[in-house]
């Protein structure tokens, strides 16, 4: 029987799948959310778009594009194949995201306040019944 290639074995032992690492490091809520972000081009590793099956190693720089054009930059400090408590998960990476500027904080506060005052766009049960009655009325 042929033995496995040494590069493959070494690569598998030295790192972890990107989607699994993002989930274990608590940067995404689920592994499937991490996979979706990778497939959508929202995750870059060392300056290149990364697929979910890419192997992440210590020292890699990961840039995650979040909502609103925000970008989170992290440096991989370690890997873990299994879920760990959040306190330990934070030790798997170093967050190098620059703090938001005063203008960005003000814009976020404005957007948050605007969303809170915006009316609910989906009609509730009572409104749906009223709409149905209006549509059924003969003219």
C-alpha positions in Angstrom: 0.0 0.0 0.0 1.3 3.5 -0.8 1.9 5.7 2.2 0.2 9.1 2.3 2.1 12.1 1.0 4.1 13.8 3.8 2.9 17.3 2.7 -0.8 16.3 3.0 -0.3 14.8 6.5 1.8 17.8 7.6 -0.7 20.3 6.3 -3.6 18.5 8.0 -1.8 18.5 11.3 -0.5 22.1 11.1 -3.8 23.8 10.6 -7.6 23.7 10.6 -10.3 24.3 8.0 -11.2 28.0 7.8 -15.0 27.5 8.3 -14.4 25.3 11.3 -11.9 27.7 12.8 -14.1 30.7 12.4 -16.9 28.8 14.2 -14.7 27.5 17.0 -13.1 31.0 17.5 -16.7 32.4 17.8 -16.3 34.8 14.9 -19.5 33.4 13.4 -22.5 31.9 15.2 -22.4 28.6 13.2 -20.2 26.8 10.8 -22.7 27.1 8.1 -22.7 30.9 8.5 -19.0 30.9 8.2 -19.2 28.7 5.0 -21.7 31.1 3.5 -19.5 34.1 4.3 -16.5 32.4 2.7 -18.5 31.4 -0.4 -19.8 35.0 -0.7 -16.3 36.4 -0.8 -16.6 38.0 2.7 -13.5 36.3 4.1 -9.9 36.9 2.9 -6.9 35.0 4.2 -3.5 36.7 3.7 -5.0 39.0 1.1 -6.8 36.4 -1.0 -10.4 35.3 -1.1 -10.7 32.1 0.8 -12.9 29.1 0.3 -14.4 27.3 3.4 -12.0 24.3 3.0 -8.8 26.4 3.1 -6.4 25.4 5.8 -5.7 28.1 8.4 -2.4 28.1 10.2 -0.8 30.1 13.0 0.2 33.6 11.8 -2.4 33.9 9.0 -4.2 37.2 8.7 -8.0 37.0 8.2 -10.1 39.9 7.1 -13.9 39.5 7.5 -16.2 42.0 5.8 -19.1 42.7 8.1 -22.4 44.5 7.5 -22.2 48.2 6.8 -18.8 48.0 5.1 -17.0 47.3 8.4 -13.9 45.0 8.2 -12.6 42.9 11.0 -9.0 42.0 10.9 -7.7 39.1 13.1 -4.4 37.2 13.3 -4.5 33.4 14.0 -2.7 32.6 17.2 -3.8 28.9 17.4 -6.2 26.3 16.2 -8.6 23.9 17.8 -10.6 21.2 16.2 -13.2 21.1 18.9 -15.4 23.8 20.5 -13.9 25.5 23.5 -15.4 28.0 26.0 -15.6 31.6 24.7 -12.8 32.8 27.0 -10.5 30.3 25.5 -11.8 30.9 21.9 -10.7 34.5 22.2 -7.2 33.3 22.8 -7.1 31.7 19.3 -6.8 35.0 17.6 -5.6 38.6 18.1 -8.1 41.2 16.9 -6.3 44.0 15.1 -9.4 45.8 13.9 -8.9 49.6 14.3 -11.3 51.3 16.7 -14.2 53.1 15.0 -13.8 56.8 14.4 -16.2 59.3 16.1 -18.0 59.8 12.8 -18.6 56.1 12.4 -19.9 55.8 15.9 -22.3 58.7 15.2 -23.5 57.1 12.0 -24.1 53.8 13.7 -26.1 55.5 16.5 -28.2 57.4 14.0 -28.9 54.2 12.0 -29.9 52.3 15.2 -32.2 55.2 16.3 -33.8 55.3 12.8 -34.4 51.5 12.8 -36.1 51.8 16.2 -38.6 54.4 15.0 -39.3 52.8 11.6 -42.8 51.2 11.5 -43.2 47.5 11.2 -43.7 46.8 7.5 -45.4 43.4 7.8 -49.1 43.7 8.6 -50.2 41.7 11.7 -53.2 39.4 11.7 -55.8 42.1 12.3 -54.4 44.3 9.5 -54.3 41.3 7.1 -58.0 40.6 7.8 -58.9 44.3 7.2 -57.0 44.2 3.9 -58.8 41.0 2.9 -62.2 42.5 3.7 -61.4 45.7 1.7 -60.4 43.6 -1.3 -63.5 41.4 -1.1 -66.0 44.3 -0.8 -68.1 44.8 -3.9 -67.7 48.3 -5.4 
